[in-house]
């Protein structure tokens, strides 16, 4: 018996590769559609701060110039704004902005290191003449650093930082209270080790001593708490914020978040929905390129410092720079040179570094957590 070339069985077999190819094409197109939808949603979360860019252009002639190509300086501003959704319980909204935390992040050219320098909110600085949000000018004055943000928003804060340090700020990012909480929850919480129990009504925080994982509300309370922990100084609170950020970076780098789409999307969604950035960082691609560069930096090369400071001569509740240490630090960052970090500590109930050795600066690295 011969087999007819028109026998249906071989035809069905020959048809399988075409069916499989068609099925794969449908899956690829579907995945591309879903991926594009996710991209559009994340990209649309980010708010663009065009007002700051406009204000800075007006003062371009007085701003410092970038010294090293490919090095970046990004100002991170934690907005203590009670007016946002869900933020009212942290205090009464009086219609003004507040800078609760400000960090100058220096990314060394070539992705060799990252140095995050905290600027105390109580540091006495020269604030230049700035335009208020309504357009009314405010005179230059010598005042607490956080008044710059309250007076003229991000533009005034950036100009104050540049005047203080001589460092050109390339980009800025503003994060509010709820954004911080969502980000911590997205990574599954951050482990910390408290040297003493905490009971702080102002920060809405009550925690026992010991090792524990802090989630959104607790994490926010912990980094905001001041008078109920340690000596009650803003400088010591900055130390706790540095320790927390160090542990957060370690968590993100160690549990595969950046390489796992299922884990990465919640983190990106939480981050992008709470960010306001300049036009140079207002897309998902821009932020991804920034995060990808940070991913490749060894944790021991990610440093958190505080500007060398001491109690202000005329008011111990305020701060002033320690010179020439501060200018040396600013010069190292400006020229994109390594910054030595000391981990020497004095007696402290919170375990936060309080002193630095000669020629180095108070701080920590992302490889060193408070529980280690």
N, C-alpha and C positions, 0 to 999 in steps of 0.2 A: 504494500500500500504506500503510495507516495503522499507526501504532504503538500497540499495546495498552498501556494504563496499567499493566498488570501485567508488562511486559517486564522481565526480570531484570537487564539491564545498568544501566539508570538506578537500580534499587534498590541495587545494589552501590556505585554512585557516591555515592548519598545516605548510604550507611552509613559511608563513610570519615571524615567529620567526627566521628561518634560513636566510631569505633574510635580515632581520634587523641586525642580527649578522654579516653577511658578509659585509653589508654596513658600520657598525660601525668599523669593522676591517680595511676596506679600508680608512676610515676617519682617524683612528688612525695612520695607516702607512703613509698616506699622510702628516699628521701634523708632524709626527716624521721626515719625510724627509725634510720638510720645516725648521723645527727647527734645524736639523743638518746642513742644508745649511747656515742658519743664524749664527750658532755657528762657522762654519768653516770660514765664511767671516769675522766675528768680530775677531776671534782668529788670522787669517792671517793678519789683519791690524797692529798688534803690532810688532814693530821692536825690536830686541834683541841686547843689547849693550854688546857684548862678549869681546870687547877690554878692557873696564873698568874692568871687572871681572879678566881678565888676568893681567892687571897692578896691581890691588890691591893684588893679590896673591903674587906678587914679594915683597910686603912690609908688608906682614902679621905680621911679627915679631914685627913691630913698632906700629901696630894698637891697640887701646884699646879693651878690651874684654867686652862682654855683662854682665851686673851685675844682671839683673832681668829677669827671664825666662818668656816668652810669651809677654813681652813688646816689641814694635817695634819702630824703628826710621827710617823714610823714608825721603830722601832728594829730594825735589821737585825743579827742575831747569827750569826756564822759559828762553828758549834759544832765545837770540836776534840775531838770525842768518839770515842775509839778503839773503843767498844763496838758501833757500828753495823756492818751487813753490809758487808764489804769495807774497813772502816776500820782493821782490826787491824794492817795492815802499816805504819801511820804511828806506831806506838808501842804500848806495853803498856796495856791497859785496867785501870785501878785502881778502876773503879766510880764515878768522879767525872766531872762535866762540866767542860769548859774553854771559855772564850770566846777563840777565836783572833783574831777580828776583830769589831769592833763599830762600826756606823755609824749615826748619827742622821740620817735623811732628812727634810728639811723641804720640804713641798710648799706653795708659796705659793698663797693664795686666788686663784681665777680661773684657775689653771693658768699663771701668768705665768713661774714659774721653779721649779727644784728645786735644793736645796743639800744635799749629803751631807757630813756632818762626821765624820771618823774620830776615835775615842777610843783613844789608845794603851793597850795592855794593861798597860804598866808605869807608868801614871800613878798617883801617890799620891792617894787620895781618901778621903773619909769614907764608909764602908759602914755603913748602918743595921743595927739588929738585925733579923735575918731568920730565917725558919723553914727548916730543912733539909728535903730531900725526905722524910725519914722522920718529920717533925713536930717533931724536937728543935730548940729555939731556939739561935741563934748570936748572941753578943753583938756590939754595934756596935764597929767598930774602924777605925783609920786604916791602910790597906793598899793594895796594888796593885789597880787597877781590876778585872782579870780574876778576882780572888778572889771577887767578888760572884757571878758565874755559878757558880763551883765550889761556893760555899757554899749559895746558895739559888736557883739557876737563873735563869730569865728574870725572875721577880717581883723578886728581889733586885737584879738588874742594872737593871731599869727604875726602881726606887726610888732606886738610887744615881745614875743619870743625872739623874733629876728633882731630887734633892737638890743635885747638882753644878751644874745649869744653870738650874733654875727653870722648865724647859719641860715641859709636860704631854705624856707619851707616849700617843698615841691608839691605836696598834697596834704589834704586834711580829711579826717573822718570823724563824724559826730555820732555817738551812740547814747541812747537814752536808757532809763532804768529798766523798762520792760524788755528792751533788746538784750541787755546783759543777762537777764534771767532766762530768756528763751535760749540763748546760746549755751549757757551752762546746762540746761535741761537737755538740749539736743545732743550733747556729748555724754549724757548719762551721769552728770554730776562730777564733782572734783573732790578728790580726797585731800584732807588736811589733818593736821594733828595739833589740837589746841592744848597749850600748856596749862590753861586754867579755864574754868567754866565761864560762860558769858551770859549776862542777864541785862539786856539793854532795851528799854522801852522805846527810845527814840529810833533805834535801828530795827525795831520789831524782831528782836533776836533773843532766843534763849537756848543755849547749847551746853552740854556737859563737857568736861575736859576729856581729852583723849583723841584717838584716831577715829575719823568718821568721814563720810561722803556728804558734801554739802550740795544741795540742789538749788534751783533758781532763787526762791525767796530767802533761804538761809544764806546762800552765797552772797546775794546783794547786801543783806544785813551785815554779814561778816566784813566785807570790804568797806562798808560805810561806817561801821561802829567806831567810836572814838573814845568817849569819856569813860566807858565801862571796861576798857581793856588797857592794860599796861599803864603808862604814865599819862594817858589822855591826850597826847600831842598828835598833831596832824602828821608830823614826820614819822611817828611810829605807825600810824595808820597807813601811810604810804608803804612802809616796809611790809605790812601785811598784804597790801594790794600786790606788791611785787612777788611775794611768796605765792599768792594765789594764782597770778598770771603765769608764774613759772610752772606750777603744777598743772594748769590748764593746757599750756603748750605741751608738756610732757604727755598728758592724757591724749591729746589729739595726735601726737606723733607716734605713740606706742600702741594704740589699739586699731590701727589700720584705717582710720577715718578718711584720710586723704586718698586712699587707694581703693576704697570700697564705696561704690555708688549708692548702695542702700543706706550706708551710714553718712555719706557725704551730703546727700540731698537735705536731710533735716537740719544739718549744721548750716548749710548754705542758705536755706530758707529762713532760719532763725536770724542769721547774720544780716542777710540782705534786707529783710523786712524792717530792720531797726536802724539802718544806716542812712546818713546823709553825707554825701561826699562832694568834692569839687568835680568839675566836668572831666577831669583827667582820670578819675577812678569810678565813674558812675555807670560802668557796664560790668556785666558778669565776667566778660573776658579779661577786663583790666584787673578785677579783683582776683580772678583765678591765676593770672600770671604772677601777681604779687604773692599769693599763697603758695604757688608752685615753687617760687624762689625760696620762700621760707622753709619749705619742706626739706630742701636739700642741705640746709645749714645744720651742722652737728649741734646737739642740744647744749654742749658745753661752750659753744660759740654764740649762744643767745644770752645776752646779759641784761640785767635790770639794775639800774642805778638811781640814786637820788642826787640832784644837784648839791654840791657841797654847801651846807648851810649851817647857821647857828642862830640862837635867839637874837632878835633885833635889839640893838643897843637901847632904844627908847621905849620898847614894849616887849617884854619877854614872851607875850602871846603871839608875836609875829616873828618872821624869819628874815635873815639877810644872808647874802652870799659870803662864803669864806674865800678870801683871795690870798695868794694868786691861784689857789686850787681850781676855782670855778673857771677862770679864764684858760687854764691849761686844759681842762676837760673840753671846753668849747673849741679850742684850737685843734685838739686831736680829732674831734668829730668833723670839724670843718674841713680838715685836710685828709679825712678818711683814713686815719691811722688807728692802730689798736689801742684800746683803753684798758689799762690794768685794773683788775677788780680784787678787792680784799674781802675775805669772809670772816675777818676777826670780829668777835662779838663781845660785848660786856654783859653783865648780868641783866636779864630782861625776862619779864614774866611771859612774854609772848614768843620768845625765841627769835626775834627779829634782829638782824645785824644793826649795830648802833655806832660802831666806830670803824675807821679804816686806817690801814697802815700807811706810812709815808710813801708818797708817790703812787698810791692807788686809791680807788674810790669805793665807798660803801655800796654794796649791792649783792646780787646773787645771780646764778645762771639757771637756765631751764633744766640742767641736769641735776640740780640740787633742790630738793623739795624739803619742806619743813618736817616731814615725817621720816626723813632719811638720816 
